[in-house]
């Protein structure tokens, strides 16, 4: 479930990870196309969180 944590939209594009998220393995950075929120998806626990 890689949907946006703010607007729950599935429309997104990949971005470079920022800050501490770069260190955590298994994360991918995304930005929402609708609300432009930048977030990361943590694949091991299948959760998204805002960066």
mmCIF file as gemmi writes it, N, C-alpha and C atoms, coordinates in Angstrom:
data_model
loop_
_atom_site.group_PDB
_atom_site.id
_atom_site.type_symbol
_atom_site.label_atom_id
_atom_site.label_alt_id
_atom_site.label_comp_id
_atom_site.label_asym_id
_atom_site.label_entity_id
_atom_site.label_seq_id
_atom_site.pdbx_PDB_ins_code
_atom_site.Cartn_x
_atom_site.Cartn_y
_atom_site.Cartn_z
_atom_site.occupancy
_atom_site.B_iso_or_equiv
_atom_site.pdbx_formal_charge
_atom_site.auth_seq_id
_atom_site.auth_asym_id
_atom_site.pdbx_PDB_model_num
ATOM 1 N N . UNK Axp A 1 ? 0.849 -1.184 0 1 0 ? 1 A 1
ATOM 2 C CA . UNK Axp A 1 ? 0 0 0 1 0 ? 1 A 1
ATOM 3 C C . UNK Axp A 1 ? 0.887 1.236 0 1 0 ? 1 A 1
ATOM 4 N N . UNK Axp A 2 ? 1.106 1.788 -1.169 1 0 ? 2 A 1
ATOM 5 C CA . UNK Axp A 2 ? 1.966 2.942 -1.307 1 0 ? 2 A 1
ATOM 6 C C . UNK Axp A 2 ? 1.171 4.224 -1.488 1 0 ? 2 A 1
ATOM 7 N N . UNK Axp A 3 ? -0.035 4.282 -0.972 1 0 ? 3 A 1
ATOM 8 C CA . UNK Axp A 3 ? -0.869 5.464 -1.156 1 0 ? 3 A 1
ATOM 9 C C . UNK Axp A 3 ? -0.381 6.618 -0.286 1 0 ? 3 A 1
ATOM 10 N N . UNK Axp A 4 ? -0.736 7.809 -0.675 1 0 ? 4 A 1
ATOM 11 C CA . UNK Axp A 4 ? -0.339 9.019 0.034 1 0 ? 4 A 1
ATOM 12 C C . UNK Axp A 4 ? -0.924 9.035 1.447 1 0 ? 4 A 1
ATOM 13 N N . UNK Axp A 5 ? -0.102 9.335 2.475 1 0 ? 5 A 1
ATOM 14 C CA . UNK Axp A 5 ? -0.64 9.368 3.831 1 0 ? 5 A 1
ATOM 15 C C . UNK Axp A 5 ? -1.567 10.555 4.094 1 0 ? 5 A 1
ATOM 16 N N . UNK Axp A 6 ? -1.521 11.57 3.231 1 0 ? 6 A 1
ATOM 17 C CA . UNK Axp A 6 ? -2.359 12.763 3.439 1 0 ? 6 A 1
ATOM 18 C C . UNK Axp A 6 ? -3.708 12.647 2.731 1 0 ? 6 A 1
ATOM 19 N N . UNK Axp A 7 ? -3.682 12.373 1.422 1 0 ? 7 A 1
ATOM 20 C CA . UNK Axp A 7 ? -4.932 12.362 0.653 1 0 ? 7 A 1
ATOM 21 C C . UNK Axp A 7 ? -5.359 10.959 0.204 1 0 ? 7 A 1
ATOM 22 N N . UNK Axp A 8 ? -4.565 9.943 0.496 1 0 ? 8 A 1
ATOM 23 C CA . UNK Axp A 8 ? -4.855 8.537 0.17 1 0 ? 8 A 1
ATOM 24 C C . UNK Axp A 8 ? -4.932 8.259 -1.327 1 0 ? 8 A 1
ATOM 25 N N . UNK Axp A 9 ? -4.288 9.09 -2.128 1 0 ? 9 A 1
ATOM 26 C CA . UNK Axp A 9 ? -4.274 8.907 -3.568 1 0 ? 9 A 1
ATOM 27 C C . UNK Axp A 9 ? -3.201 7.886 -3.955 1 0 ? 9 A 1
ATOM 28 N N . UNK Axp A 10 ? -3.46 7.13 -5.009 1 0 ? 10 A 1
ATOM 29 C CA . UNK Axp A 10 ? -2.492 6.163 -5.527 1 0 ? 10 A 1
ATOM 30 C C . UNK Axp A 10 ? -1.606 6.788 -6.604 1 0 ? 10 A 1
ATOM 31 N N . UNK Axp A 11 ? -1.917 8.008 -7.037 1 0 ? 11 A 1
ATOM 32 C CA . UNK Axp A 11 ? -1.152 8.692 -8.068 1 0 ? 11 A 1
ATOM 33 C C . UNK Axp A 11 ? 0.121 9.278 -7.452 1 0 ? 11 A 1
ATOM 34 N N . UNK Axp A 12 ? 1.294 8.787 -7.895 1 0 ? 12 A 1
ATOM 35 C CA . UNK Axp A 12 ? 2.564 9.186 -7.281 1 0 ? 12 A 1
ATOM 36 C C . UNK Axp A 12 ? 3.702 9.027 -8.274 1 0 ? 12 A 1
ATOM 37 N N . UNK Axp A 13 ? 4.871 9.566 -7.907 1 0 ? 13 A 1
ATOM 38 C CA . UNK Axp A 13 ? 6.091 9.333 -8.668 1 0 ? 13 A 1
ATOM 39 C C . UNK Axp A 13 ? 7.263 9.193 -7.698 1 0 ? 13 A 1
ATOM 40 N N . UNK Axp A 14 ? 8.277 8.465 -8.124 1 0 ? 14 A 1
ATOM 41 C CA . UNK Axp A 14 ? 9.431 8.189 -7.275 1 0 ? 14 A 1
ATOM 42 C C . UNK Axp A 14 ? 10.285 9.434 -7.118 1 0 ? 14 A 1
ATOM 43 N N . UNK Axp A 15 ? 10.894 9.567 -5.932 1 0 ? 15 A 1
ATOM 44 C CA . UNK Axp A 15 ? 11.8 10.676 -5.647 1 0 ? 15 A 1
ATOM 45 C C . UNK Axp A 15 ? 13 10.124 -4.887 1 0 ? 15 A 1
ATOM 46 N N . UNK Axp A 16 ? 14.036 10.936 -4.79 1 0 ? 16 A 1
ATOM 47 C CA . UNK Axp A 16 ? 15.178 10.555 -3.969 1 0 ? 16 A 1
ATOM 48 C C . UNK Axp A 16 ? 14.796 10.677 -2.505 1 0 ? 16 A 1
ATOM 49 N N . UNK Axp A 17 ? 15.307 9.761 -1.692 1 0 ? 17 A 1
ATOM 50 C CA . UNK Axp A 17 ? 15.031 9.803 -0.262 1 0 ? 17 A 1
ATOM 51 C C . UNK Axp A 17 ? 15.852 10.902 0.388 1 0 ? 17 A 1
ATOM 52 N N . UNK Axp A 18 ? 15.305 11.49 1.452 1 0 ? 18 A 1
ATOM 53 C CA . UNK Axp A 18 ? 15.971 12.588 2.142 1 0 ? 18 A 1
ATOM 54 C C . UNK Axp A 18 ? 16.214 12.244 3.6 1 0 ? 18 A 1
ATOM 55 N N . UNK Axp A 19 ? 17.219 12.866 4.176 1 0 ? 19 A 1
ATOM 56 C CA . UNK Axp A 19 ? 17.479 12.783 5.607 1 0 ? 19 A 1
ATOM 57 C C . UNK Axp A 19 ? 17.759 11.388 6.115 1 0 ? 19 A 1
ATOM 58 N N . UNK Axp A 20 ? 17.175 11.075 7.248 1 0 ? 20 A 1
ATOM 59 C CA . UNK Axp A 20 ? 17.403 9.799 7.935 1 0 ? 20 A 1
ATOM 60 C C . UNK Axp A 20 ? 16.841 8.622 7.151 1 0 ? 20 A 1
ATOM 61 N N . UNK Axp A 21 ? 15.909 8.88 6.267 1 0 ? 21 A 1
ATOM 62 C CA . UNK Axp A 21 ? 15.276 7.813 5.488 1 0 ? 21 A 1
ATOM 63 C C . UNK Axp A 21 ? 16.296 7.144 4.57 1 0 ? 21 A 1
ATOM 64 N N . UNK Axp A 22 ? 17.352 7.865 4.16 1 0 ? 22 A 1
ATOM 65 C CA . UNK Axp A 22 ? 18.391 7.275 3.325 1 0 ? 22 A 1
ATOM 66 C C . UNK Axp A 22 ? 19.101 6.126 4.03 1 0 ? 22 A 1
ATOM 67 N N . UNK Axp A 23 ? 19.209 6.202 5.336 1 0 ? 23 A 1
ATOM 68 C CA . UNK Axp A 23 ? 19.951 5.207 6.104 1 0 ? 23 A 1
ATOM 69 C C . UNK Axp A 23 ? 19.148 3.925 6.291 1 0 ? 23 A 1
ATOM 70 N N . UNK Axp A 24 ? 17.834 4.031 6.351 1 0 ? 24 A 1
ATOM 71 C CA . UNK Axp A 24 ? 16.965 2.885 6.627 1 0 ? 24 A 1
ATOM 72 C C . UNK Axp A 24 ? 16.803 2.033 5.36 1 0 ? 24 A 1
ATOM 73 N N . UNK Axp A 25 ? 17.279 0.777 5.385 1 0 ? 25 A 1
ATOM 74 C CA . UNK Axp A 25 ? 17.109 -0.078 4.205 1 0 ? 25 A 1
ATOM 75 C C . UNK Axp A 25 ? 15.646 -0.491 4.035 1 0 ? 25 A 1
ATOM 76 N N . UNK Axp A 26 ? 15.233 -0.66 2.791 1 0 ? 26 A 1
ATOM 77 C CA . UNK Axp A 26 ? 13.863 -1.103 2.518 1 0 ? 26 A 1
ATOM 78 C C . UNK Axp A 26 ? 12.88 0.029 2.348 1 0 ? 26 A 1
ATOM 79 N N . UNK Axp A 27 ? 13.351 1.283 2.307 1 0 ? 27 A 1
ATOM 80 C CA . UNK Axp A 27 ? 12.446 2.412 2.112 1 0 ? 27 A 1
ATOM 81 C C . UNK Axp A 27 ? 12.571 2.938 0.691 1 0 ? 27 A 1
ATOM 82 N N . UNK Axp A 28 ? 11.482 3.515 0.208 1 0 ? 28 A 1
ATOM 83 C CA . UNK Axp A 28 ? 11.473 4.16 -1.102 1 0 ? 28 A 1
ATOM 84 C C . UNK Axp A 28 ? 10.77 5.493 -0.967 1 0 ? 28 A 1
ATOM 85 N N . UNK Axp A 29 ? 11.294 6.518 -1.629 1 0 ? 29 A 1
ATOM 86 C CA . UNK Axp A 29 ? 10.718 7.846 -1.552 1 0 ? 29 A 1
ATOM 87 C C . UNK Axp A 29 ? 9.739 8.108 -2.684 1 0 ? 29 A 1
ATOM 88 N N . UNK Axp A 30 ? 8.62 8.735 -2.362 1 0 ? 30 A 1
ATOM 89 C CA . UNK Axp A 30 ? 7.589 9.068 -3.339 1 0 ? 30 A 1
ATOM 90 C C . UNK Axp A 30 ? 7.09 10.488 -3.104 1 0 ? 30 A 1
ATOM 91 N N . UNK Axp A 31 ? 6.448 11.056 -4.112 1 0 ? 31 A 1
ATOM 92 C CA . UNK Axp A 31 ? 5.742 12.329 -3.997 1 0 ? 31 A 1
ATOM 93 C C . UNK Axp A 31 ? 4.372 12.16 -4.64 1 0 ? 31 A 1
ATOM 94 N N . UNK Axp A 32 ? 3.358 12.635 -3.972 1 0 ? 32 A 1
ATOM 95 C CA . UNK Axp A 32 ? 1.987 12.53 -4.459 1 0 ? 32 A 1
ATOM 96 C C . UNK Axp A 32 ? 1.77 13.507 -5.612 1 0 ? 32 A 1
ATOM 97 N N . UNK Axp A 33 ? 1.095 13.061 -6.657 1 0 ? 33 A 1
ATOM 98 C CA . UNK Axp A 33 ? 0.799 13.934 -7.798 1 0 ? 33 A 1
ATOM 99 C C . UNK Axp A 33 ? -0.352 14.893 -7.509 1 0 ? 33 A 1
ATOM 100 N N . UNK Axp A 34 ? -1.239 14.542 -6.594 1 0 ? 34 A 1
ATOM 101 C CA . UNK Axp A 34 ? -2.399 15.379 -6.29 1 0 ? 34 A 1
ATOM 102 C C . UNK Axp A 34 ? -2.077 16.497 -5.306 1 0 ? 34 A 1
ATOM 103 N N . UNK Axp A 35 ? -1.485 16.156 -4.156 1 0 ? 35 A 1
ATOM 104 C CA . UNK Axp A 35 ? -1.263 17.161 -3.107 1 0 ? 35 A 1
ATOM 105 C C . UNK Axp A 35 ? 0.215 17.51 -2.913 1 0 ? 35 A 1
ATOM 106 N N . UNK Axp A 36 ? 1.108 16.882 -3.702 1 0 ? 36 A 1
ATOM 107 C CA . UNK Axp A 36 ? 2.545 17.168 -3.673 1 0 ? 36 A 1
ATOM 108 C C . UNK Axp A 36 ? 3.194 16.877 -2.317 1 0 ? 36 A 1
ATOM 109 N N . UNK Axp A 37 ? 2.654 15.949 -1.547 1 0 ? 37 A 1
ATOM 110 C CA . UNK Axp A 37 ? 3.241 15.528 -0.279 1 0 ? 37 A 1
ATOM 111 C C . UNK Axp A 37 ? 4.376 14.554 -0.555 1 0 ? 37 A 1
ATOM 112 N N . UNK Axp A 38 ? 5.506 14.767 0.092 1 0 ? 38 A 1
ATOM 113 C CA . UNK Axp A 38 ? 6.62 13.843 -0.034 1 0 ? 38 A 1
ATOM 114 C C . UNK Axp A 38 ? 6.549 12.845 1.108 1 0 ? 38 A 1
ATOM 115 N N . UNK Axp A 39 ? 6.67 11.566 0.782 1 0 ? 39 A 1
ATOM 116 C CA . UNK Axp A 39 ? 6.564 10.53 1.797 1 0 ? 39 A 1
ATOM 117 C C . UNK Axp A 39 ? 7.461 9.36 1.442 1 0 ? 39 A 1
ATOM 118 N N . UNK Axp A 40 ? 7.674 8.491 2.417 1 0 ? 40 A 1
ATOM 119 C CA . UNK Axp A 40 ? 8.487 7.3 2.217 1 0 ? 40 A 1
ATOM 120 C C . UNK Axp A 40 ? 7.637 6.072 2.514 1 0 ? 40 A 1
ATOM 121 N N . UNK Axp A 41 ? 7.905 4.997 1.777 1 0 ? 41 A 1
ATOM 122 C CA . UNK Axp A 41 ? 7.222 3.735 1.978 1 0 ? 41 A 1
ATOM 123 C C . UNK Axp A 41 ? 8.23 2.753 2.547 1 0 ? 41 A 1
ATOM 124 N N . UNK Axp A 42 ? 7.909 2.153 3.684 1 0 ? 42 A 1
ATOM 125 C CA . UNK Axp A 42 ? 8.769 1.188 4.346 1 0 ? 42 A 1
ATOM 126 C C . UNK Axp A 42 ? 8.241 -0.204 4.027 1 0 ? 42 A 1
ATOM 127 N N . UNK Axp A 43 ? 8.941 -0.932 3.159 1 0 ? 43 A 1
ATOM 128 C CA . UNK Axp A 43 ? 8.418 -2.187 2.618 1 0 ? 43 A 1
ATOM 129 C C . UNK Axp A 43 ? 8.302 -3.308 3.645 1 0 ? 43 A 1
ATOM 130 N N . UNK Axp A 44 ? 9.151 -3.335 4.656 1 0 ? 44 A 1
ATOM 131 C CA . UNK Axp A 44 ? 9.115 -4.433 5.62 1 0 ? 44 A 1
ATOM 132 C C . UNK Axp A 44 ? 7.847 -4.446 6.452 1 0 ? 44 A 1
ATOM 133 N N . UNK Axp A 45 ? 7.316 -3.268 6.771 1 0 ? 45 A 1
ATOM 134 C CA . UNK Axp A 45 ? 6.076 -3.205 7.548 1 0 ? 45 A 1
ATOM 135 C C . UNK Axp A 45 ? 4.904 -2.683 6.721 1 0 ? 45 A 1
ATOM 136 N N . UNK Axp A 46 ? 5.161 -2.416 5.418 1 0 ? 46 A 1
ATOM 137 C CA . UNK Axp A 46 ? 4.135 -1.966 4.488 1 0 ? 46 A 1
ATOM 138 C C . UNK Axp A 46 ? 3.402 -0.721 4.976 1 0 ? 46 A 1
ATOM 139 N N . UNK Axp A 47 ? 4.142 0.282 5.407 1 0 ? 47 A 1
ATOM 140 C CA . UNK Axp A 47 ? 3.566 1.54 5.894 1 0 ? 47 A 1
ATOM 141 C C . UNK Axp A 47 ? 4.202 2.725 5.172 1 0 ? 47 A 1
ATOM 142 N N . UNK Axp A 48 ? 3.427 3.813 5.062 1 0 ? 48 A 1
ATOM 143 C CA . UNK Axp A 48 ? 3.955 5.059 4.529 1 0 ? 48 A 1
ATOM 144 C C . UNK Axp A 48 ? 4.009 6.095 5.642 1 0 ? 48 A 1
ATOM 145 N N . UNK Axp A 49 ? 4.973 7.006 5.526 1 0 ? 49 A 1
ATOM 146 C CA . UNK Axp A 49 ? 5.071 8.103 6.488 1 0 ? 49 A 1
ATOM 147 C C . UNK Axp A 49 ? 5.644 9.33 5.794 1 0 ? 49 A 1
ATOM 148 N N . UNK Axp A 50 ? 5.186 10.507 6.24 1 0 ? 50 A 1
ATOM 149 C CA . UNK Axp A 50 ? 5.629 11.764 5.643 1 0 ? 50 A 1
ATOM 150 C C . UNK Axp A 50 ? 7.075 12.051 6.008 1 0 ? 50 A 1
ATOM 151 N N . UNK Axp A 51 ? 7.783 12.628 5.052 1 0 ? 51 A 1
ATOM 152 C CA . UNK Axp A 51 ? 9.192 12.98 5.274 1 0 ? 51 A 1
ATOM 153 C C . UNK Axp A 51 ? 9.289 14.441 5.636 1 0 ? 51 A 1
